[in-house]
Amino acid sequence: MEYRKLPRGVEKISVIGFGMSSIGSASEKEIEETVILAVENGINYFDMASADAKPFAPCGRATVGIRDKLYYQIHFGANYETGSYGWTTDLDVVKRSVAWQLDMLKTDYIDFGFIHCIDELSDFDKVISNGVLDYIQELKCQGIVRHIGLSSHTPELSNKVLDTGLIDMLMFSINPGYDYQHGTYSIGSVDERLALYRRCEAEGVGISVMKAFSGGQLLDAKISPFKQALSEYQCIQYALDKPGVLTVLPGVRGKADLKKILGFSCATPEEKDYSILGTFVPSDAEGVCVYCNHCQPCPAGLDIALINKYYDLAEVGDELARNHYEKLEVKADSCIQCGHCNARCPFHVDQMTRMMKIRDYFKK
C-alpha cells in the first residue's frame, strides 16, 4: 500500500481508503470482516458517510485495539437517528448524531471532522448561523477533532470555504465523467475543477475522493456517458494523478468488492492506463495537461508531468513549487523539441511549446 502525507499534519494516509456508502446492504458479520480485511491490507482511512446506521457498530468492533492506527472521516450533518441516512444543519441533531457515531465506533476523538455535503452558499451560511461550525471548532480546540474538512461537489463553494483557511481536507467528487461535464455532479468546467485541485495542493489542503466510479456508471458501457467502460483501476489512477489528492474512497459492498479494489496496488501500468479518455473527452478539454504521464518516456529525461504540475502550481501561488522545480535534475530547458511527447499525449497538449513557456517562466 502506498501512503501520502497530509500536508497540514503528520498523518500518512493510504491512497486507497474505505467508503462506507454501500456496505450497509451486507450483514454485520460481513461488514466487520471486510473492515478487518481492509486494515490487514494497509487501508487506514475510513469515510463514515453511510447510507444507513448499520456499518458503525461492526466497524467499531473490528477496530478495537487498533484505533490509533486508523483515521476516521466523520460528517457533521449526516444524521442516522431513524436508522437511515439524513442530512441536517440543526445543531442539536448534529450533536446527537456525532455522539452516537463516536459511541458506535468505540472512540473518543475524530481525526477528520467534516462539514457535511455543502454545495450551496446558503447551506454553508446555515452551518455558520446554526452554530455547527462553531461546534466543530470548539471540538478541535478540545482536541476531540484533529482536523476540519469539507465535503462538497461544487468548485465555487469549495473555493469560498478554502478562502476561510479553516479546512485541512476536502472531500470532492473526482472522476473523468464529472471532470469532463457528464453526470449529476459534473459541476464546473474542466479548467475550474482542475484549478480547484491545484489550489488545494498549493495551499496544503488534502483531497479525499468520492464517487471515483460515478456511482458505477463509468464501469458499465451501457450506462457510461462515454459509451465505453473504464475499469476500477483506471478510475482510481485517474483520481490519484490529480493535484492535492491523498486518497480515493471506493464504496465497497463486502469482501469481494474490497479484494478487487486491493488489486490496484499490484496492477500493471497497462491496467491503470486511462489514456483511452483522450479519444472521447470534449473538445474544450483538449490541450489541458492532467499529469497522466502518457507522454513518457522522454528521450531527454524530462519528467514532463511533474514539470507541468510545478508550473501550474506556481501560477496559482504555490511558493514551494518554484523551489521544487529548481531541484529537478532535468528542467524544461533541456527539451530537445523532438515531438515524442506531443505524439503520445492523449489530451493533445502541445508539450513542446509548453516546455519553452515553462522554461521562460522559471527564468524570471
C-alpha positions as CSV (number, residue, x, y, z in Angstrom):
1,M,0.0,0.0,0.0
2,E,1.2,3.5,-0.9
3,Y,0.7,6.3,1.6
4,R,0.6,10.1,1.2
5,K,1.2,12.6,4.0
6,L,-1.4,15.1,5.0
7,P,0.3,18.5,4.2
8,R,-1.1,20.2,7.4
9,G,-0.4,17.2,9.7
10,V,1.7,14.2,10.3
11,E,-0.8,11.6,9.1
12,K,0.3,9.3,6.4
13,I,-2.9,8.2,4.6
14,S,-3.4,5.1,2.4
15,V,-4.0,6.0,-1.2
16,I,-6.9,3.5,-1.2
17,G,-9.4,4.3,1.5
18,F,-12.7,2.7,2.5
19,G,-16.0,4.3,1.7
20,M,-19.0,3.1,3.8
21,S,-21.7,4.4,1.4
22,S,-22.7,1.0,0.0
23,I,-21.8,-1.6,2.6
24,G,-25.0,-1.3,4.6
25,S,-26.6,-4.0,2.4
26,A,-24.2,-6.6,3.8
27,S,-24.6,-8.4,7.1
28,E,-22.9,-7.1,10.2
29,K,-20.6,-10.1,10.2
30,E,-19.6,-9.3,6.6
31,I,-19.1,-5.6,7.4
32,E,-16.8,-6.5,10.3
33,E,-14.8,-9.0,8.3
34,T,-14.5,-6.5,5.4
35,V,-13.1,-3.8,7.7
36,I,-10.6,-6.3,9.2
37,L,-9.5,-7.3,5.7
38,A,-9.0,-3.7,4.8
39,V,-6.9,-3.0,7.8
40,E,-4.8,-6.1,7.3
41,N,-4.0,-4.9,3.7
42,G,-2.9,-1.5,4.8
43,I,-6.0,0.7,4.5
44,N,-6.1,3.2,7.3
45,Y,-8.6,5.8,6.1
46,F,-12.3,5.3,6.6
47,D,-15.1,7.6,5.5
48,M,-18.1,7.1,7.6
49,A,-20.7,8.7,5.4
50,S,-23.0,5.7,5.1
51,A,-26.4,5.2,3.5
52,D,-27.6,3.9,6.9
53,A,-26.6,3.3,10.5
54,K,-25.7,-0.3,10.1
55,P,-21.9,-0.1,9.5
56,F,-21.0,1.8,12.6
57,A,-21.2,-0.9,15.3
58,P,-19.4,-3.6,13.3
59,C,-16.7,-1.1,12.3
60,G,-16.3,-0.2,15.9
61,R,-15.9,-3.8,16.9
62,A,-13.4,-4.5,14.1
63,T,-11.1,-1.7,15.1
64,V,-10.9,-2.2,18.8
65,G,-7.3,-2.1,19.9
66,I,-6.0,-0.5,16.7
67,R,-7.9,2.8,16.8
68,D,-4.6,4.8,16.9
69,K,-3.5,3.3,13.6
70,L,-6.7,4.4,11.7
71,Y,-8.2,7.7,10.6
72,Y,-12.0,8.3,10.7
73,Q,-13.6,10.9,8.5
74,I,-16.8,11.7,10.3
75,H,-19.5,14.0,9.0
76,F,-21.2,16.8,11.0
77,G,-24.6,16.9,9.2
78,A,-25.0,13.2,8.4
79,N,-27.9,12.0,10.6
80,Y,-28.7,8.4,11.5
81,E,-31.5,8.9,14.1
82,T,-34.0,7.0,12.0
83,G,-31.6,4.2,11.0
84,S,-31.3,5.6,7.5
85,Y,-29.2,8.5,6.3
86,G,-30.5,12.0,6.7
87,W,-28.9,15.5,6.1
88,T,-29.2,18.3,8.7
89,T,-27.7,21.6,9.8
90,D,-29.7,21.6,13.1
91,L,-27.1,21.9,15.8
92,D,-28.8,19.7,18.4
93,V,-29.3,16.9,15.8
94,V,-25.7,17.2,14.7
95,K,-24.5,16.9,18.3
96,R,-26.6,13.8,19.0
97,S,-25.5,12.2,15.7
98,V,-21.8,12.8,16.3
99,A,-22.1,11.5,19.9
100,W,-23.9,8.4,18.6
101,Q,-21.2,7.8,15.9
102,L,-18.4,8.1,18.4
103,D,-20.2,5.6,20.7
104,M,-20.7,3.1,18.0
105,L,-17.1,3.4,16.8
106,K,-15.8,3.0,20.3
107,T,-13.7,6.1,20.1
108,D,-13.5,9.5,21.9
109,Y,-11.9,11.5,19.1
110,I,-12.4,12.3,15.4
111,D,-9.4,12.5,13.1
112,F,-11.3,14.5,10.4
113,G,-14.4,16.3,11.3
114,F,-16.2,17.2,8.1
115,I,-18.8,19.9,7.3
116,H,-21.1,17.5,5.5
117,C,-22.2,17.8,1.9
118,I,-22.4,21.5,1.4
119,D,-22.9,22.6,-2.3
120,E,-24.8,25.9,-1.9
121,L,-23.6,29.0,-0.2
122,S,-27.0,29.3,1.6
123,D,-26.3,25.9,3.2
124,F,-22.8,27.0,4.4
125,D,-24.5,30.1,5.8
126,K,-26.8,27.8,7.8
127,V,-23.8,25.8,9.1
128,I,-22.4,29.1,10.4
129,S,-25.6,30.7,11.7
130,N,-26.9,27.5,13.4
131,G,-23.6,27.1,15.3
132,V,-22.4,23.9,13.6
133,L,-19.1,25.4,12.5
134,D,-18.5,26.9,15.9
135,Y,-19.2,23.4,17.4
136,I,-16.7,21.7,15.2
137,Q,-14.1,24.4,16.0
138,E,-14.8,24.0,19.7
139,L,-14.2,20.3,19.5
140,K,-11.0,21.0,17.7
141,C,-9.9,23.3,20.5
142,Q,-10.6,20.5,22.9
143,G,-8.6,18.0,20.8
144,I,-11.6,15.9,20.0
145,V,-11.5,16.9,16.4
146,R,-7.9,16.8,15.0
147,H,-8.6,18.3,11.5
148,I,-11.6,20.1,10.0
149,G,-12.7,19.2,6.5
150,L,-15.5,19.9,4.0
151,S,-17.5,17.5,1.8
152,S,-18.7,19.2,-1.4
153,H,-19.4,18.6,-5.1
154,T,-19.1,22.3,-6.1
155,P,-15.9,24.1,-7.0
156,E,-17.3,27.6,-6.3
157,L,-18.5,26.7,-2.8
158,S,-15.3,24.8,-2.1
159,N,-13.2,27.8,-3.1
160,K,-15.3,30.0,-0.7
161,V,-14.6,27.7,2.2
162,L,-10.9,27.5,1.2
163,D,-10.9,31.3,1.5
164,T,-11.6,30.9,5.2
165,G,-8.5,28.9,5.8
166,L,-10.5,26.5,8.1
167,I,-10.1,23.2,6.4
168,D,-7.2,20.7,6.1
169,M,-9.0,18.3,3.9
170,L,-11.6,18.5,1.1
171,M,-13.8,15.5,0.1
172,F,-14.7,16.1,-3.6
173,S,-16.2,14.1,-6.4
174,I,-13.4,13.4,-9.0
175,N,-13.8,11.1,-12.0
176,P,-13.5,11.5,-15.8
177,G,-17.2,11.9,-16.2
178,Y,-17.6,14.7,-13.8
179,D,-14.4,16.5,-14.8
180,Y,-15.5,16.4,-18.4
181,Q,-19.0,17.5,-17.7
182,H,-21.1,14.3,-17.6
183,G,-23.4,13.4,-14.8
184,T,-25.3,14.9,-11.9
185,Y,-22.2,16.2,-10.0
186,S,-20.3,17.5,-13.1
187,I,-20.3,21.0,-11.6
188,G,-17.8,23.4,-13.1
189,S,-15.8,23.4,-16.2
190,V,-12.7,21.3,-16.8
191,D,-10.5,24.3,-16.1
192,E,-12.4,25.3,-13.0
193,R,-12.2,21.8,-11.5
194,L,-8.5,21.4,-12.2
195,A,-7.9,24.9,-10.7
196,L,-9.6,23.7,-7.5
197,Y,-7.3,20.6,-7.3
198,R,-4.3,22.8,-7.9
199,R,-5.3,25.3,-5.3
200,C,-5.7,22.6,-2.7
201,E,-2.2,21.3,-3.4
202,A,-0.8,24.8,-3.4
203,E,-2.4,25.6,0.0
204,G,-1.7,22.3,1.6
205,V,-5.2,21.0,1.7
206,G,-5.6,17.3,1.0
207,I,-8.3,15.8,-1.1
208,S,-10.2,12.6,-0.4
209,V,-12.0,11.4,-3.5
210,M,-15.7,10.3,-3.5
211,K,-17.6,9.0,-6.5
212,A,-14.5,7.8,-8.3
213,F,-16.6,5.5,-10.4
214,S,-19.6,7.9,-10.8
215,G,-21.8,5.5,-8.8
216,G,-20.7,2.6,-11.1
217,Q,-21.7,4.4,-14.3
218,L,-18.1,4.5,-15.6
219,L,-17.7,0.8,-15.2
220,D,-20.6,-0.2,-17.4
221,A,-20.5,0.6,-21.2
222,K,-24.3,0.5,-21.3
223,I,-24.7,3.5,-18.9
224,S,-21.4,5.2,-19.2
225,P,-21.6,8.8,-20.6
226,F,-18.6,7.8,-22.8
227,K,-20.4,4.7,-24.1
228,Q,-17.3,2.7,-23.2
229,A,-16.4,1.1,-19.8
230,L,-13.4,2.1,-17.7
231,S,-12.1,-0.2,-15.0
232,E,-11.9,0.5,-11.3
233,Y,-8.1,0.7,-11.6
234,Q,-8.3,3.3,-14.4
235,C,-10.6,5.5,-12.4
236,I,-8.5,5.2,-9.2
237,Q,-5.3,6.1,-11.1
238,Y,-7.1,9.0,-12.8
239,A,-8.1,10.4,-9.4
240,L,-4.7,9.8,-7.8
241,D,-3.0,11.7,-10.6
242,K,-4.9,14.9,-9.7
243,P,-3.1,17.6,-7.6
244,G,-3.9,17.5,-4.0
245,V,-5.4,14.0,-3.9
246,L,-4.3,11.9,-1.0
247,T,-6.8,9.0,-1.0
248,V,-9.6,7.5,-3.1
249,L,-12.6,6.2,-1.2
250,P,-14.4,3.5,-3.3
251,G,-17.7,2.3,-1.8
252,V,-17.5,-1.4,-1.3
253,R,-20.3,-3.8,-0.6
254,G,-18.3,-6.5,1.0
255,K,-15.1,-8.6,0.9
256,A,-15.4,-9.4,-2.8
257,D,-15.5,-5.8,-3.8
258,L,-12.7,-4.9,-1.5
259,K,-10.4,-7.7,-2.7
260,K,-10.9,-6.4,-6.3
261,I,-10.1,-2.9,-5.2
262,L,-7.0,-4.0,-3.3
263,G,-5.7,-5.5,-6.6
264,F,-4.9,-1.9,-7.6
265,S,-1.7,-2.0,-5.6
266,C,-0.2,-4.7,-7.7
267,A,-1.9,-3.9,-11.0
268,T,0.3,-3.3,-14.1
269,P,0.7,0.2,-15.6
270,E,-1.3,-1.1,-18.6
271,E,-4.2,-1.9,-16.3
272,K,-4.1,1.6,-14.8
273,D,-3.7,3.4,-18.1
274,Y,-6.6,5.7,-18.8
275,S,-5.2,7.3,-22.0
276,I,-8.3,6.0,-23.8
277,L,-10.0,9.1,-22.3
278,G,-8.2,11.2,-24.9
279,T,-10.5,9.7,-27.6
280,F,-13.7,10.8,-26.1
281,V,-13.2,13.9,-23.9
282,P,-14.9,17.0,-25.2
283,S,-13.0,19.4,-27.4
284,D,-12.8,22.1,-24.7
285,A,-10.8,19.6,-22.6
286,E,-8.1,19.2,-25.2
287,G,-4.8,20.9,-24.6
288,V,-5.1,20.6,-20.8
289,C,-2.3,18.6,-19.1
290,V,-3.7,16.3,-16.5
291,Y,-0.3,14.9,-15.4
292,C,-1.1,11.4,-16.6
293,N,2.5,10.6,-17.7
294,H,1.4,9.0,-21.0
295,C,4.0,11.3,-22.7
296,Q,6.7,9.2,-21.1
297,P,9.4,8.2,-21.7
298,C,11.1,11.4,-22.7
299,P,14.3,11.0,-24.7
300,A,15.9,14.0,-22.9
301,G,14.9,12.6,-19.5
302,L,12.3,15.2,-18.6
303,D,9.6,14.3,-16.1
304,I,7.0,16.2,-18.2
305,A,4.0,15.7,-16.0
306,L,5.9,16.9,-12.9
307,I,7.3,19.9,-14.7
308,N,3.8,20.8,-15.8
309,K,2.5,20.4,-12.3
310,Y,5.1,22.6,-10.7
311,Y,4.4,25.3,-13.3
312,D,0.6,25.2,-12.8
313,L,1.0,25.3,-9.0
314,A,3.5,28.2,-9.2
315,E,1.0,30.1,-11.3
316,V,-1.7,29.7,-8.6
317,G,0.6,30.9,-5.9
318,D,2.3,27.8,-4.5
319,E,5.5,29.4,-3.1
320,L,7.2,26.0,-2.9
321,A,6.5,25.0,-6.5
322,R,9.4,27.1,-7.8
323,N,11.8,25.6,-5.3
324,H,10.6,22.1,-6.2
325,Y,11.1,22.9,-9.9
326,E,14.7,24.2,-9.3
327,K,15.6,21.0,-7.6
328,L,14.7,18.9,-10.6
329,E,17.8,17.4,-12.2
330,V,16.3,17.8,-15.7
331,K,14.4,21.0,-16.3
332,A,12.2,22.4,-19.2
333,D,15.2,24.0,-20.9
334,S,16.6,20.5,-21.6
335,C,13.7,19.8,-24.1
336,I,15.1,18.9,-27.5
337,Q,11.8,19.5,-29.3
338,C,11.7,16.0,-30.7
339,G,7.8,15.8,-30.5
340,H,7.7,12.4,-28.9
341,C,5.5,13.7,-26.1
342,N,3.1,15.5,-28.4
343,A,2.6,12.4,-30.4
344,R,1.8,10.3,-27.3
345,C,-0.4,12.8,-25.4
346,P,-4.0,11.5,-25.3
347,F,-5.2,15.0,-24.5
348,H,-3.4,16.7,-27.4
349,V,-1.3,19.0,-25.3
350,D,1.5,20.8,-27.2
351,Q,4.1,19.9,-24.7
352,M,7.0,21.2,-26.8
353,T,5.5,24.7,-26.7
354,R,4.7,24.4,-23.0
355,M,8.3,23.4,-22.2
356,M,9.5,26.6,-23.7
357,K,6.9,28.6,-21.9
358,I,7.7,26.9,-18.6
359,R,11.5,27.4,-19.2
360,D,10.9,31.2,-19.7
361,Y,8.6,31.4,-16.7
362,F,11.1,29.9,-14.2
363,K,13.9,32.1,-15.6
364,K,12.2,35.2,-14.4
